[in-house]
Amino acid sequence: MPDPWLCRPGHVVLERDAVSELIPADPSGEFGLSGEPANDDAYRIEFETASQVIAGQAAPRFGRADAVDQAATIAAIRRAAATRGPVDLLAATA
């Protein structure tokens, strides 16, 4: 990903089997991303989303299960780095 935190190009690049595929970051237009760096502000989106949840206007998009899965993924990445080998994430979280 050329810009993983802000996704300013408006897409991510998926590479598998030596083939690259551009995947739009906001295909439905829900977040108002245009692919134009001057118009796309990830911090605006984060602030608006958090504000809606705090004000009770929206439910959180990601719950406890997502947080647990993310923590397990980070632990697996650390294990892989420490052992310098692959880690089966499904086996690690079972």
PyRosetta script that sets phi, psi and omega in degrees:
from pyrosetta import init, pose_from_sequence

init()
pose = pose_from_sequence("MPDPWLCRPGHVVLERDAVSELIPADPSGEFGLSGEPANDDAYRIEFETASQVIAGQAAPRFGRADAVDQAATIAAIRRAAATRGPVDLLAATA")
pose.set_psi(1, 120.7)
pose.set_omega(1, -178.9)
pose.set_phi(2, -67.4)
pose.set_psi(2, -26.6)
pose.set_omega(2, -179.0)
pose.set_phi(3, -146.5)
pose.set_psi(3, 73.9)
pose.set_omega(3, -170.8)
pose.set_phi(4, -67.9)
pose.set_psi(4, -24.7)
pose.set_omega(4, -175.1)
pose.set_phi(5, -85.4)
pose.set_psi(5, -40.1)
pose.set_omega(5, -176.5)
pose.set_phi(6, -111.2)
pose.set_psi(6, -15.7)
pose.set_omega(6, 178.3)
pose.set_phi(7, 51.6)
pose.set_psi(7, 45.4)
pose.set_omega(7, -177.7)
pose.set_phi(8, -61.7)
pose.set_psi(8, -29.9)
pose.set_omega(8, 178.0)
pose.set_phi(9, -68.1)
pose.set_psi(9, -12.7)
pose.set_omega(9, 179.5)
pose.set_phi(10, 85.1)
pose.set_psi(10, 6.7)
pose.set_omega(10, 179.4)
pose.set_phi(11, -154.2)
pose.set_psi(11, 163.1)
pose.set_omega(11, 170.0)
pose.set_phi(12, -113.9)
pose.set_psi(12, 157.0)
pose.set_omega(12, 179.8)
pose.set_phi(13, -110.5)
pose.set_psi(13, 118.5)
pose.set_omega(13, 176.3)
pose.set_phi(14, -98.7)
pose.set_psi(14, 121.8)
pose.set_omega(14, 178.2)
pose.set_phi(15, -116.2)
pose.set_psi(15, 124.0)
pose.set_omega(15, 174.6)
pose.set_phi(16, -149.6)
pose.set_psi(16, 138.2)
pose.set_omega(16, -178.3)
pose.set_phi(17, 52.4)
pose.set_psi(17, 42.8)
pose.set_omega(17, 176.8)
pose.set_phi(18, 63.2)
pose.set_psi(18, 19.6)
pose.set_omega(18, 177.2)
pose.set_phi(19, -118.6)
pose.set_psi(19, 129.4)
pose.set_omega(19, 179.0)
pose.set_phi(20, -99.9)
pose.set_psi(20, 139.1)
pose.set_omega(20, 178.6)
pose.set_phi(21, -131.9)
pose.set_psi(21, 129.3)
pose.set_omega(21, 176.3)
pose.set_phi(22, -87.2)
pose.set_psi(22, 125.7)
pose.set_omega(22, -179.9)
pose.set_phi(23, -116.6)
pose.set_psi(23, 121.6)
pose.set_omega(23, -179.1)
pose.set_phi(24, -60.0)
pose.set_psi(24, 138.7)
pose.set_omega(24, -179.9)
pose.set_phi(25, -76.1)
pose.set_psi(25, -25.1)
pose.set_omega(25, -177.4)
pose.set_phi(26, -139.5)
pose.set_psi(26, 65.4)
pose.set_omega(26, -172.6)
pose.set_phi(27, -62.5)
pose.set_psi(27, -29.5)
pose.set_omega(27, -178.8)
pose.set_phi(28, -87.4)
pose.set_psi(28, -11.2)
pose.set_omega(28, -177.4)
pose.set_phi(29, 79.7)
pose.set_psi(29, 8.5)
pose.set_omega(29, -176.4)
pose.set_phi(30, -57.5)
pose.set_psi(30, -35.3)
pose.set_omega(30, -176.0)
pose.set_phi(31, -99.4)
pose.set_psi(31, 1.5)
pose.set_omega(31, 177.7)
pose.set_phi(32, 72.7)
pose.set_psi(32, 23.1)
pose.set_omega(32, 177.4)
pose.set_phi(33, -76.8)
pose.set_psi(33, 135.3)
pose.set_omega(33, -177.7)
pose.set_phi(34, -112.2)
pose.set_psi(34, -12.5)
pose.set_omega(34, -173.3)
pose.set_phi(35, 87.6)
pose.set_psi(35, -5.1)
pose.set_omega(35, 176.9)
pose.set_phi(36, -96.4)
pose.set_psi(36, 116.6)
pose.set_omega(36, -175.8)
pose.set_phi(37, -53.6)
pose.set_psi(37, -34.8)
pose.set_omega(37, -178.1)
pose.set_phi(38, -68.1)
pose.set_psi(38, -25.7)
pose.set_omega(38, -176.2)
pose.set_phi(39, -98.6)
pose.set_psi(39, -20.7)
pose.set_omega(39, -174.1)
pose.set_phi(40, -96.9)
pose.set_psi(40, 121.3)
pose.set_omega(40, -177.3)
pose.set_phi(41, -131.3)
pose.set_psi(41, 99.1)
pose.set_omega(41, -178.7)
pose.set_phi(42, -60.7)
pose.set_psi(42, -32.3)
pose.set_omega(42, 179.8)
pose.set_phi(43, -68.0)
pose.set_psi(43, -35.5)
pose.set_omega(43, 175.5)
pose.set_phi(44, -61.9)
pose.set_psi(44, -46.0)
pose.set_omega(44, -179.1)
pose.set_phi(45, -62.6)
pose.set_psi(45, -45.1)
pose.set_omega(45, 179.5)
pose.set_phi(46, -62.1)
pose.set_psi(46, -44.6)
pose.set_omega(46, -179.7)
pose.set_phi(47, -63.5)
pose.set_psi(47, -46.2)
pose.set_omega(47, -179.5)
pose.set_phi(48, -63.6)
pose.set_psi(48, -41.3)
pose.set_omega(48, -179.9)
pose.set_phi(49, -64.8)
pose.set_psi(49, -48.3)
pose.set_omega(49, 179.3)
pose.set_phi(50, -63.1)
pose.set_psi(50, -40.0)
pose.set_omega(50, 179.7)
pose.set_phi(51, -62.2)
pose.set_psi(51, -40.9)
pose.set_omega(51, 179.2)
pose.set_phi(52, -64.9)
pose.set_psi(52, -39.3)
pose.set_omega(52, 178.2)
pose.set_phi(53, -66.9)
pose.set_psi(53, -45.9)
pose.set_omega(53, -179.4)
pose.set_phi(54, -61.6)
pose.set_psi(54, -39.6)
pose.set_omega(54, -179.0)
pose.set_phi(55, -78.4)
pose.set_psi(55, -2.1)
pose.set_omega(55, -179.6)
pose.set_phi(56, 76.6)
pose.set_psi(56, 16.3)
pose.set_omega(56, -179.3)
pose.set_phi(57, -89.4)
pose.set_psi(57, -11.2)
pose.set_omega(57, -179.7)
pose.set_phi(58, -154.9)
pose.set_psi(58, 154.6)
pose.set_omega(58, 175.7)
pose.set_phi(59, -87.7)
pose.set_psi(59, 151.6)
pose.set_omega(59, 175.3)
pose.set_phi(60, -58.1)
pose.set_psi(60, 139.9)
pose.set_omega(60, -179.4)
pose.set_phi(61, -73.3)
pose.set_psi(61, -29.6)
pose.set_omega(61, -176.2)
pose.set_phi(62, -127.1)
pose.set_psi(62, 132.9)
pose.set_omega(62, -176.9)
pose.set_phi(63, -108.0)
pose.set_psi(63, -158.7)
pose.set_omega(63, -175.9)
pose.set_phi(64, -59.7)
pose.set_psi(64, -43.1)
pose.set_omega(64, -178.0)
pose.set_phi(65, -59.3)
pose.set_psi(65, -40.4)
pose.set_omega(65, 178.6)
pose.set_phi(66, -64.2)
pose.set_psi(66, -42.6)
pose.set_omega(66, 179.4)
pose.set_phi(67, -62.7)
pose.set_psi(67, -41.4)
pose.set_omega(67, 178.4)
pose.set_phi(68, -64.2)
pose.set_psi(68, -43.4)
pose.set_omega(68, 178.6)
pose.set_phi(69, -63.0)
pose.set_psi(69, -40.7)
pose.set_omega(69, 178.7)
pose.set_phi(70, -64.6)
pose.set_psi(70, -41.8)
pose.set_omega(70, 178.3)
pose.set_phi(71, -63.1)
pose.set_psi(71, -41.1)
pose.set_omega(71, 178.4)
pose.set_phi(72, -64.2)
pose.set_psi(72, -37.9)
pose.set_omega(72, 178.5)
pose.set_phi(73, -65.4)
pose.set_psi(73, -44.0)
pose.set_omega(73, 178.5)
pose.set_phi(74, -63.0)
pose.set_psi(74, -41.9)
pose.set_omega(74, 178.0)
pose.set_phi(75, -61.9)
pose.set_psi(75, -40.6)
pose.set_omega(75, 179.3)
pose.set_phi(76, -66.3)
pose.set_psi(76, -38.9)
pose.set_omega(76, 177.8)
pose.set_phi(77, -63.4)
pose.set_psi(77, -42.4)
pose.set_omega(77, 177.8)
pose.set_phi(78, -63.8)
pose.set_psi(78, -40.9)
pose.set_omega(78, 178.2)
pose.set_phi(79, -62.9)
pose.set_psi(79, -43.0)
pose.set_omega(79, 179.1)
pose.set_phi(80, -63.2)
pose.set_psi(80, -39.7)
pose.set_omega(80, 178.7)
pose.set_phi(81, -67.3)
pose.set_psi(81, -40.4)
pose.set_omega(81, -178.5)
pose.set_phi(82, -69.0)
pose.set_psi(82, -37.5)
pose.set_omega(82, -177.7)
pose.set_phi(83, -93.4)
pose.set_psi(83, -9.7)
pose.set_omega(83, -177.3)
pose.set_phi(84, 56.0)
pose.set_psi(84, 38.8)
pose.set_omega(84, 179.8)
pose.set_phi(85, -148.9)
pose.set_psi(85, 172.3)
pose.set_omega(85, -179.4)
pose.set_phi(86, -70.4)
pose.set_psi(86, 152.9)
pose.set_omega(86, 177.0)
pose.set_phi(87, -128.5)
pose.set_psi(87, 131.4)
pose.set_omega(87, 176.6)
pose.set_phi(88, -82.7)
pose.set_psi(88, 105.6)
pose.set_omega(88, -175.9)
pose.set_phi(89, -62.7)
pose.set_psi(89, -38.2)
pose.set_omega(89, -179.8)
pose.set_phi(90, -65.7)
pose.set_psi(90, -39.9)
pose.set_omega(90, 177.9)
pose.set_phi(91, -70.5)
pose.set_psi(91, -33.8)
pose.set_omega(91, -178.0)
pose.set_phi(92, -69.8)
pose.set_psi(92, -27.4)
pose.set_omega(92, -177.3)
pose.set_phi(93, -97.7)
pose.set_psi(93, -5.5)
pose.set_omega(93, -177.9)
pose.set_phi(94, -75.1)
pose.dump_pdb("model.pdb")
